Amino acid sequence: MYIPFDQMPGHARIWTYTSNRKLEKKELDILSSRLSVFCEQWNTHGALMPTSFEIRFDQVIILAVDESQLGASGCSIDSSVRLLRDIETKFEIDLLNQGKVSFLHGENNLEVNNLLGIKSKVKEGILQAETIVLNPVVQSKSDLEKNWKIKAKESWLNKFFEN
């Protein structure tokens, strides 16, 4: 059953999926509709789970499940991955590849780069120690609010900066 994202509890489990490009308005409308329908029927072993989603930066999909009454099963997680694969195909985007680094230019301009090219971004001065990066390992809504946007020097990227 769908619950607005801002009403999900802090302990809700989350997954973040970053697209390799910004989505256009029409794509965002279709995506929101598909995610709403999915969340309405997302279940574990036939029992509906309190679920939600949010799209940030026109590029990052955040799925949330309140597991306090029912835990997300492997089958239910697989169903979300199938949906994301369908979305990847429909919009010709890359969501499931974890080999990406996302960082902000200013408040709301997200740049997504292939992991293999990140060292050159540091050398060019585009990615600096103080640059805000998105932490891909957040696991709860409260973690998303507190630890999703962090300075590059506070992440695994710190190894690229002089101390």
C-alpha positions in Angstrom: 0.0 0.0 0.0 1.3 3.4 -1.0 2.1 6.0 1.7 3.4 9.5 0.9 7.2 9.5 1.3 7.2 12.2 4.0 4.9 10.0 6.1 7.2 7.0 6.0 8.9 6.4 9.4 12.6 7.0 9.8 13.3 3.3 10.2 11.8 2.5 6.8 14.2 0.6 4.6 15.3 2.4 1.5 17.0 1.7 -1.8 18.4 4.4 -4.1 18.8 4.0 -7.8 20.5 6.8 -9.8 20.0 7.2 -13.5 22.9 8.0 -15.7 20.9 11.1 -17.0 18.2 13.5 -16.0 14.7 12.4 -16.9 12.5 14.8 -18.9 9.2 16.0 -17.5 7.1 13.5 -19.6 9.4 10.6 -18.5 9.1 11.7 -14.9 5.3 11.7 -15.1 5.2 8.2 -16.6 7.8 7.0 -14.0 5.8 8.5 -11.1 2.7 6.8 -12.4 4.4 3.4 -12.7 6.0 3.7 -9.3 2.7 4.7 -7.7 0.9 1.6 -9.2 3.8 -0.6 -8.2 3.8 0.7 -4.6 0.1 0.2 -4.3 0.5 -3.5 -4.9 4.0 -4.2 -3.7 3.7 -7.2 -1.4 5.6 -9.9 0.4 4.1 -13.3 0.1 0.7 -11.8 -0.8 0.6 -9.3 2.1 0.7 -5.6 1.2 3.6 -3.6 2.6 3.6 0.1 3.5 5.7 1.4 0.7 6.6 4.7 -1.0 8.9 6.3 -3.5 10.4 9.7 -4.2 12.3 11.0 -7.2 15.0 13.5 -6.5 17.1 15.6 -8.8 14.9 14.3 -11.7 17.4 11.4 -11.6 17.4 9.4 -8.4 14.6 7.0 -7.5 14.2 6.2 -3.8 12.1 3.2 -2.9 11.0 2.8 0.7 9.4 0.0 2.7 8.2 0.1 6.3 9.4 -3.3 7.5 8.1 -2.9 11.1 5.2 -5.3 10.5 6.4 -7.2 7.4 9.9 -7.5 6.1 10.6 -7.3 2.4 11.2 -10.8 1.1 13.6 -11.8 -1.6 10.7 -12.2 -4.0 9.3 -8.7 -3.2 12.8 -7.1 -3.8 13.1 -9.1 -7.0 9.8 -7.6 -8.2 11.1 -4.1 -7.6 14.3 -4.9 -9.6 12.1 -6.3 -12.5 10.2 -3.0 -12.5 13.5 -1.0 -12.6 14.8 -3.1 -15.4 11.6 -2.4 -17.4 12.1 1.3 -16.7 15.7 1.1 -17.8 14.5 -0.4 -21.1 11.6 2.0 -21.6 13.7 5.2 -21.0 17.1 3.9 -22.2 18.7 4.7 -18.9 21.0 2.9 -16.5 19.6 2.6 -13.0 21.0 -0.7 -11.6 24.7 -0.3 -12.4 26.3 0.5 -9.1 29.5 1.7 -10.7 28.5 5.4 -10.6 29.6 8.3 -8.5 27.1 11.1 -8.0 28.0 14.6 -6.8 26.4 18.0 -6.7 27.3 21.3 -8.4 25.5 23.9 -6.4 22.3 22.9 -4.6 20.4 20.9 -7.1 22.6 20.1 -10.1 23.5 16.4 -9.9 26.4 15.1 -12.0 26.7 11.3 -12.4 30.0 9.8 -13.5 31.3 6.3 -14.2 33.4 5.1 -11.4 36.3 4.5 -13.7 36.5 8.2 -14.7 36.3 9.7 -11.2 40.0 10.1 -10.7 40.2 12.4 -13.7 37.3 14.5 -12.2 39.5 14.9 -9.1 42.6 15.8 -11.1 40.6 18.4 -13.1 39.4 20.0 -9.9 35.7 19.3 -10.7 35.4 16.9 -7.7 37.0 18.3 -4.6 37.2 17.2 -1.0 34.4 19.6 0.0 32.1 18.6 -2.9 28.8 17.0 -1.8 28.5 13.4 -3.0 25.5 11.0 -2.6 26.3 8.2 -0.3 24.9 5.0 -2.1 24.9 2.9 1.0 22.2 4.6 3.0 19.7 2.0 4.2 16.9 3.8 6.1 14.9 6.9 5.6 16.5 8.6 8.6 19.9 7.6 7.2 18.9 9.2 4.0 18.1 12.5 5.8 21.3 12.5 7.8 24.0 10.7 5.8 23.0 10.7 2.1 24.6 14.0 1.2 28.1 14.0 2.5 31.4 15.7 1.6 33.6 13.7 -0.7 36.4 13.7 1.9 34.0 11.9 4.3 33.4 9.1 1.8 35.5 6.4 0.3 36.6 9.1 -2.3 38.8 10.6 0.5 41.7 8.4 -0.9 41.9 10.7 -3.9 42.5 13.9 -1.9 45.7 15.1 -0.2 45.3 15.0 3.6 
